[in-house]
């Protein structure tokens, strides 16, 4: 291929003179079996583009949120064939270390799935080849699947681990490698660090993976498509999450005035939503025709993230309006998250629920369905889980209803593993959620599941309209607040691509008193709103603890500080694990007796504006605010 350097040319030519870089260049050109990405590096060498080569080859993509996620291009810092092969080799060796019984490799094996992004199938097949050549049974889906069907397959088939190749809601140029352990939950320490170490020990490809055609492996008994052994059972398990009477009611009320529009965001969700609705007797959704089929170009939504709000749901709102739909459901491209909007007759607009509001609604719904399924059930043995950046509404519900609520670190990897821990202890986990529109209704899947959540939200909307006083989701949300206290939140971000600047901003906050360690701001707006205590999960400091040590796990590789104010506002500042964002999550938690909701909201808005200005200093630091802020 044009631009590619032969091994003979490589031996005889002068490279950059940087020994580390030159070694990495030679490694890439020796190891990479993909002619396109190999030519990218070759051409950069010929162009003497040493800075670009140093960035791509001397920095390695690291395990972040349950695996890898990056732009697809040549380089050890990116997603490409070689990095995927190296990752698969490392994961394979780590699994061998953790499960030394060789019979388990060929009997239990691993599962691989993929979404509809560019190279997703390719990366999954390359990984399958690595594992088959290491005598593992590999359950490789032959078609696109929603992400929840990988963790479900692990538990259903008793696999050792699993991977979904997806970049979730990222732009089209990105892809990722989401890793699950044998319990069906995303990996957490020490597995993430252990896998990373074994990847670094197994960087050189030891097999001829590029010239192995996966189609030839289907004849071997080690490679099988798990679809028929998994997907039908997933839907049967989903059906069992509902009281039988609710499913019967869905059938009886078909034709009643509740129409639902649905968008897959050019992802894989639509066929799974269709099947889920059939299983729980709901009428078919009205698909957003321009977005319902998988398309890796994401032509109508360059940022295919339903969490971004109405700017990503324009077509869904248009479809819903044209078809007189009352509800909009939106999955992200790999269908593990769910956004929901509802037409509000009072404003004559669609109300887009944020993740915390949906968490409140699905928390109520999970409690209701449990009581219907288990009339004599023991609520004190039940559990709901939320992450530290999410609403405390479940905590408020638990205080009144008598179930247990637990707070975890950010991410479903923590909530999924906490759910398993509680179930192993004999508890019944009803629900877990995170404000980033991630919901786990039951433990059928130990991860967020946008397909299951869609079926539950649709049934809840039908139930509220037909069974309970003919009210809307929004009206039910207001009832929840009246019962458990008004919870109002703001979750947003500023964009910063300079890692050094991010570190400086957070270090300023933790050395606020003239550089003295563990001194944080004690108020905002010139002392008007005082801070009661501070928890820093980057350093492990917690001013509210007797020993000043945080009880939640600490990670020095990411930034996270939580400020609790005397008036009840709680705000967490943190960096994103997948995007160049510094996020902030603020919530004002009222008591049931606090009836002046407008005043609580005004106070929240005013305080958040001050927190962002005083703590992040966007103008001084050149930070880009979210477009709608």
C-alpha positions, -999 to 999 in steps of 0.1 A, spaced: 0 0 0 12 35 -8 31 51 21 40 18 37 76 12 48 92 -23 42 112 -40 70 143 -36 48 137 2 44 130 5 81 163 -11 90 183 12 68 166 45 74 173 72 100 142 78 123 136 105 148 166 101 170 143 97 200 151 61 212 118 55 228 98 68 199 119 49 173 114 17 193 76 23 193 76 30 155 94 -2 148 71 -21 171 40 -8 153 53 -15 119 64 -50 129 32 -59 148 4 -42 130 -13 -65 104 -38 -40 92 -25 -24 60 -45 8 65 -33 17 100 2 5 92 3 29 63 -8 57 85 22 53 107 45 47 77 34 79 61 39 99 93 74 85 95 81 96 59 67 130 67 88 132 98 58 141 118 75 132 151 51 151 174 21 133 161 39 99 162 50 106 198 15 114 209 1 83 192 28 57 200 44 68 233 10 71 251 -10 40 256 -48 39 259 -56 29 295 -85 10 311 -110 36 322 -148 31 326 -149 -7 325 -125 -10 296 -114 12 266 -128 40 246 -111 63 221 -110 75 186 -104 49 158 -70 55 142 -35 42 141 -16 44 174 -13 28 208 -34 56 222 -64 48 200 -88 21 190 -76 -1 161 -69 -37 152 -35 -39 169 -47 -24 202 -77 -47 202 -55 -78 196 -32 -67 224 -62 -61 247 -77 -95 238 -44 -112 245 -40 -95 278 -76 -102 288 -72 -138 278 -40 -143 299 -56 -126 329 -86 -149 327 -63 -179 325 -46 -166 357 -79 -161 375 -94 -194 363 -64 -218 360 -87 -249 354 -82 -253 316 -115 -272 313 -133 -240 323 -118 -222 293 -134 -246 268 -166 -253 288 -176 -219 302 -157 -196 278 -164 -160 271 -190 -139 252 -185 -111 226 -211 -87 213 -209 -56 192 -230 -26 182 -234 -11 147 -204 13 148 -176 12 123 -152 -17 131 -173 -30 160 -179 -64 143 -142 -64 132 -129 -58 167 -152 -85 182 -142 -110 156 -105 -103 161 -110 -109 198 -129 -141 191 -100 -154 170 -75 -146 198 -96 -166 223 -104 -195 201 -67 -199 193 -61 -201 231 -87 -230 233 -115 -209 247 -151 -215 239 -163 -182 224 -199 -171 222 -198 -146 194 -231 -129 184 -235 -130 146 -255 -98 146 -257 -65 164 -270 -67 199 -279 -42 226 -252 -40 253 -273 -56 281 -274 -89 262 -237 -94 268 -238 -93 307 -271 -112 306 -254 -139 284 -225 -142 309 -249 -151 337 -272 -172 315 -243 -192 300 -220 -192 331 -192 -175 311 -159 -164 326 -161 -129 311 -176 -109 283 -170 -79 261 -193 -56 242 -176 -36 215 -192 -2 217 -185 35 223 -221 40 236 -231 76 229 -198 89 216 -193 105 182 -190 83 151 -151 83 151 -149 66 185 -152 30 196 -147 11 228 -142 -22 245 -165 -27 275 -154 -56 297 -176 -76 321 -165 -102 347 -179 -137 354 -207 -122 377 -221 -103 347 -211 -69 361 -185 -45 347 -150 -50 360 -138 -31 391 -105 -32 410 -84 -53 411 -95 -67 378 -91 -35 358 -55 -30 370 -47 -67 366 -60 -68 330 -40 -37 322 -8 -52 335 -13 -84 315 -19 -64 284 14 -47 288 31 -81 292 15 -94 260 19 -66 235 34 -86 207 8 -105 187 16 -142 190 -8 -155 163 -16 -147 127 -49 -131 136 -51 -108 105 -50 -137 81 -74 -159 100 -109 -157 85 -135 -159 113 -159 -176 89 -136 -206 89 -138 -208 127 -176 -213 127 -170 -249 118 -151 -254 150 -172 -263 181 -154 -237 201 -170 -208 183 -208 -205 185 -235 -179 181 -253 -176 215 -283 -156 202 -309 -183 203 -297 -196 237 -298 -161 252 -321 -136 236 -355 -154 240 -347 -161 277 -338 -125 282 -373 -114 272 -389 -142 293 -369 -129 323 -380 -94 315 -416 -105 315 -413 -120 349 -402 -86 363 -439 -75 359 -468 -85 380 -491 -108 358 -520 -84 364 -500 -55 349 -492 -75 317 -529 -85 315 -539 -48 319 -515 -39 291 -535 -62 268 -569 -50 280 -560 -14 275 -545 -17 241 -561 10 219 -565 34 248 -551 69 241 -514 63 248 -491 63 219 -453 61 222 -427 74 198 -393 57 198 -358 66 185 -328 43 184 -304 72 176 -291 52 146 -283 24 170 -293 -12 176 -322 -8 200 -353 -10 178 -358 -47 173 -352 -53 210 -377 -27 219 -402 -42 195 -398 -76 211 -399 -63 246 -432 -46 240 -447 -78 225 -437 -97 256 -454 -73 280 -485 -68 258 -478 -32 249 -488 -17 216 -460 -12 191 -441 21 193 -441 47 165 -405 46 152 -386 78 142 -380 66 107 -349 86 100 -331 72 131 -345 37 137 -321 17 115 -284 13 125 -261 37 108 -225 42 119 -225 77 103 -251 90 127 -263 113 99 -291 131 118 -274 134 152 -236 138 152 -236 136 190 -259 105 194 -265 111 231 -301 114 242 -289 128 275 -279 160 257 -316 169 256 -339 184 230 -311 192 206 -306 154 201 -344 147 201 -357 171 175 -367 144 151 -383 124 179 -404 154 190 -414 160 154 -425 124 149 -444 123 182 -462 156 173 -472 143 138 -485 110 153 -501 125 184 -478 105 207 -479 113 244 -445 97 253 -411 97 236 -386 69 244 -350 72 232 -322 47 235 -286 56 230 -269 37 201 -260 6 222 -294 7 240 -282 6 275 -295 40 285 -330 55 282 -343 91 278 -380 99 282 -401 128 273 -439 134 279 -463 158 263 -475 183 288 -510 197 279 -505 227 301 -474 240 283 -482 223 250 -446 211 249 -427 179 256 -412 177 290 -378 159 289 -372 142 322 -337 142 335 -321 111 349 -328 120 385 -365 125 378 -367 92 360 -349 76 389 -376 89 412 -404 76 389 -387 42 385 -380 40 422 -417 44 429 -425 19 402 -401 -7 414 -416 -4 449 -451 -7 435 -444 -37 413 -426 -55 442 -456 -50 464 -479 -63 437 -457 -94 431 -450 -100 468 -480 -88 489 -464 -103 520 -429 -93 511 -405 -79 537 -395 -44 526 -368 -42 552 -350 -69 532 -352 -49 500 -325 -27 485 -323 2 461 -290 17 449 -279 51 436 -245 66 427 -229 94 446 -236 120 418 -273 110 416 -304 123 434 -308 113 470 -345 106 464 -341 69 470 -326 77 504 -356 98 512 -380 71 500 -362 44 521 -365 65 552 -403 64 549 -409 30 532 -385 10 552 -362 -5 525 -324 -1 525 -307 24 502 -270 24 493 -248 50 477 -219 39 455 -192 55 435 -201 68 400 -208 42 374 -228 10 370 -197 -10 375 -200 -1 412 -238 -4 414 -238 -38 396 -212 -53 419 -230 -38 449 -262 -53 438 -246 -88 435 -231 -83 469 -265 -75 484 -282 -104 467 -255 -129 479 -262 -116 514 -299 -126 509 -313 -92 501 -337 -84 473 -324 -56 450 -353 -38 434 -336 -9 415 -304 10 408 -299 42 389 -275 69 379 -284 104 368 -269 99 334 -302 81 323 -289 47 334 -315 24 350 -313 -12 363 -348 -24 372 -343 -58 389 -311 -78 387 -319 -97 355 -289 -77 341 -263 -63 365 -259 -32 344 -280 -4 331 -305 -17 305 -323 7 282 -346 -20 268 -359 -32 301 -363 4 313 -383 13 282 -408 -15 288 -411 -4 325 -416 33 317 -442 25 290 -461 2 313 -459 27 342 -473 54 318 -502 31 308 -508 21 344 -510 58 356 -534 67 328 -557 37 331 -555 25 366 -544 53 390 -565 84 387 -556 90 350 -525 110 357 -493 117 337 -458 108 346 -451 144 355 -481 145 378 -469 113 394 -435 128 399 -451 158 418 -469 133 440 -436 115 448 -421 149 458 -451 157 480 -446 123 498 -408 122 501 -397 158 497 -390 180 467 -357 170 450 -345 194 424 -312 191 406 -289 206 380 -264 183 362 -241 198 336 -205 204 326 -178 226 312 -154 214 285 -117 213 291 -92 194 270 -61 204 290 -54 177 316 -28 198 334 -53 227 337 -79 203 351 -55 192 378 -46 228 386 -83 237 390 -90 208 414 -57 213 433 -67 249 439 -99 237 455 -81 213 479 -54 238 489 -77 268 490 -61 284 521 -28 297 507 -17 263 494 -23 245 526 -33 208 522 -69 198 529 -82 233 530 -113 238 508 -137 267 502 -159 272 532 -187 293 514 -199 309 482 -212 343 474 -191 361 500 -202 339 528 -239 338 521 -241 300 517 -217 282 540 -202 247 533 -208 222 561 -184 195 550 -163 183 521 -155 148 508 -126 144 483 -126 109 467 -93 117 448 -74 121 481 -96 102 505 -103 132 527 -137 136 544 -142 164 568 -174 149 582 -157 117 594 -141 114 628 -108 103 613 -112 126 583 -111 95 560 -137 88 533 -155 54 535 -161 51 497 -132 38 475 -107 64 465 -91 69 431 -62 92 427 -64 89 389 -97 108 387 -110 140 402 -141 141 425 -149 165 453 -183 168 470 -194 199 489 -224 197 513 -239 231 522 -256 240 555 -289 247 536 -290 211 522 -275 216 488 -251 189 477 -228 194 447 -202 170 433 -175 182 409 -158 155 389 -140 147 356 -155 124 330 -140 91 323 -149 91 286 -151 127 275 -131 160 279 -156 174 305 -155 187 341 -190 178 353 -211 192 382 -240 175 399 -260 197 423 -292 188 442 -314 206 467 -332 181 489 -363 194 505 -384 178 533 -421 168 526 -431 199 547 -411 222 524 -439 233 500 -423 263 484 -407 244 455 -401 275 434 -380 291 461 -359 259 465 -354 259 427 -344 295 426 -319 290 454 -304 260 436 -300 279 404 -284 308 421 -260 286 441 -250 265 411 -242 296 390 -219 308 418 -203 274 423 -194 271 387 -181 306 385 -161 305 418 -148 269 417 -142 262 380 -137 299 370 -147 293 333 -138 327 319 -104 329 336 -95 293 326 -109 295 291 -135 267 297 -163 261 272 -197 260 289 -224 235 277 -243 251 248 -277 253 266 -262 267 298 
